[in-house]
Amino acid sequence: MCLGVPGQILDVEESALRLGRVAFGPTVKEVSLACVPDAQPGAWVVVHAGLALEQLDEEEARLMLESLAELEAGWAEEGP
Amino acid sequence: MKYVDEFRDGKAAQTLAEAIRRKVTRPWTLMEVCGGQTHAIVRFGLDELLPKAISLIHGPGCPVCVTPVALIDQGLAIAAQPGVTFCSFGDMLRVPGSSEDLFSVKSRGADVRVVYSPLDALALARENPDREVVFFAVGFETTAPANALAVSQAKKEGLRNFSILVSHVRVPPALEAILASPRRRVDAFLAAGHVCSIMGMEEYTPLAAKHCVPIVVTAFEPVDLLQGILMCVAQLEEGRAEVENQYARLVKVGGNRPAQALIQEVFQVVDRTWRGIGAIPDSGFGLRDEYAEFDAARRFRVGDIGGPESPDCQSGQVLQGFLKPPQCPAFGKTCTPDHPLGATMVSSEGACAAYYRYRRFEPVG
């Protein structure tokens, strides 16, 4: 039910519902961007029930993935 | 960054599983709260990557599953009325009420539609002024802003033929109920990432402190879930009980303020009954008095309708983590997705549906 799908904003119409087109791979849907007032075309958002919940932060995603490499590096020092 | 493929990487998952193996020294039981997480764990077999000392149990994180029979019966009564267009997420159509489901009502000629968003139902109301358009507003905090936006917009537009049947539930009071139970088994929670993207993390801090339980806000892909498990295990092994954020790429500590403002404008906190669990104080949202005209239960006077739950369905035990789906005597026999006894077998996020889909040929263990 709380399924959220990441998609990239294609365009935004500045209105009460702040509707915009969001691309989920090859599928494009109209979504309300009312709760992400700063999000502009090109930004990634997670969409649930026709509403963008929040913007995705690429820097945070990269940091998380890099932390996994650091785990393995730590083991190399401490051994199996 | 595509935000999916990177978080399904098999090598990263193996690294995290190894990190968990190195960290764990004794048995721990973790509960994932969200049904989306349950499905990912069972689908990708993440539990089978973990050391035997780690048990995952599945929580009440499927709002369709916890919607009481009485509310389903109220929805059925509204949908059967002439002049009504009844809109719902697809998940609800096969959920059994006390005697039938929305599909049965539709097959007798009722106008029951599956929509993807409450805003689609709002558009139907705009386009069909001679129909009463009702949306079945089921969901956790994640879905509340979309429903609030639809109601707020209907009021602004003066749409008098739109209403919602509200069955909104809140996660923290359910966690409190699970933690306060004398049968408590949970040592740590993977909290629901999308709920927290709206509400933030602050309302979990008192829970973690009071019950000495680590709570890690976690996303939904395999790498995310394994990292959330690692963060829980690290806290448990180190004797900490804090609220941490695995899903920092989406979840902010304070949550989404515009979304919270929408919820505040339209909804107020109310007591709710959870299917199979019972009444939990302050565990839901209901419409504020200023928006009472959009309350379908009042408009159609169905508030008193409601039958009993199936005595054969043990979903209450499943939803609290006391029973795994294959341990239920009805699982896969008298209860299947085509003929479900309860919502956990039919919702796309129900734990019974996950085991039926991915594990039904495995021995019960």
Chai-1 contact restraints between the chains, C-beta under 6 A:
chainA,res_idxA,chainB,res_idxB,connection_type,confidence,min_distance_angstrom,max_distance_angstrom,comment,restraint_id
A,M1,B,P63,contact,1.0,0.0,6.0,A-B,restraint_1
A,M1,B,V64,contact,1.0,0.0,6.0,A-B,restraint_2
A,M1,B,G139,contact,1.0,0.0,6.0,A-B,restraint_3
A,M1,B,E349,contact,1.0,0.0,6.0,A-B,restraint_4
A,C2,B,C34,contact,1.0,0.0,6.0,A-B,restraint_5
A,C2,B,G36,contact,1.0,0.0,6.0,A-B,restraint_6
A,C2,B,F140,contact,1.0,0.0,6.0,A-B,restraint_7
A,C2,B,T142,contact,1.0,0.0,6.0,A-B,restraint_8
A,C2,B,H194,contact,1.0,0.0,6.0,A-B,restraint_9
A,L3,B,G36,contact,1.0,0.0,6.0,A-B,restraint_10
A,G4,B,H194,contact,1.0,0.0,6.0,A-B,restraint_11
A,P6,B,Y3,contact,1.0,0.0,6.0,A-B,restraint_12
A,A34,B,L149,contact,1.0,0.0,6.0,A-B,restraint_13
A,C35,B,P145,contact,1.0,0.0,6.0,A-B,restraint_14
A,C35,B,N256,contact,1.0,0.0,6.0,A-B,restraint_15
A,C35,B,P258,contact,1.0,0.0,6.0,A-B,restraint_16
A,C35,B,A259,contact,1.0,0.0,6.0,A-B,restraint_17
A,V46,B,L250,contact,1.0,0.0,6.0,A-B,restraint_18
A,H48,B,T142,contact,1.0,0.0,6.0,A-B,restraint_19
A,A49,B,S117,contact,1.0,0.0,6.0,A-B,restraint_20
A,A49,B,T143,contact,1.0,0.0,6.0,A-B,restraint_21
A,A49,B,A146,contact,1.0,0.0,6.0,A-B,restraint_22
A,G50,B,S117,contact,1.0,0.0,6.0,A-B,restraint_23
A,G50,B,L119,contact,1.0,0.0,6.0,A-B,restraint_24
A,G50,B,A146,contact,1.0,0.0,6.0,A-B,restraint_25
A,L51,B,P145,contact,1.0,0.0,6.0,A-B,restraint_26
A,L51,B,A146,contact,1.0,0.0,6.0,A-B,restraint_27
A,L53,B,S197,contact,1.0,0.0,6.0,A-B,restraint_28
A,E54,B,S197,contact,1.0,0.0,6.0,A-B,restraint_29
A,E54,B,L250,contact,1.0,0.0,6.0,A-B,restraint_30
A,E54,B,N256,contact,1.0,0.0,6.0,A-B,restraint_31
A,L56,B,Y3,contact,1.0,0.0,6.0,A-B,restraint_32
A,L56,B,R249,contact,1.0,0.0,6.0,A-B,restraint_33
A,L56,B,L250,contact,1.0,0.0,6.0,A-B,restraint_34
A,D57,B,R249,contact,1.0,0.0,6.0,A-B,restraint_35
A,E58,B,M1,contact,1.0,0.0,6.0,A-B,restraint_36
A,E60,B,A248,contact,1.0,0.0,6.0,A-B,restraint_37
A,E60,B,R249,contact,1.0,0.0,6.0,A-B,restraint_38
A,A61,B,M1,contact,1.0,0.0,6.0,A-B,restraint_39
A,A61,B,R249,contact,1.0,0.0,6.0,A-B,restraint_40
A,L65,B,E6,contact,1.0,0.0,6.0,A-B,restraint_41
A,L68,B,A12,contact,1.0,0.0,6.0,A-B,restraint_42
A,L68,B,T15,contact,1.0,0.0,6.0,A-B,restraint_43
A,L71,B,T15,contact,1.0,0.0,6.0,A-B,restraint_44
A,L71,B,A19,contact,1.0,0.0,6.0,A-B,restraint_45
A,E72,B,T15,contact,1.0,0.0,6.0,A-B,restraint_46
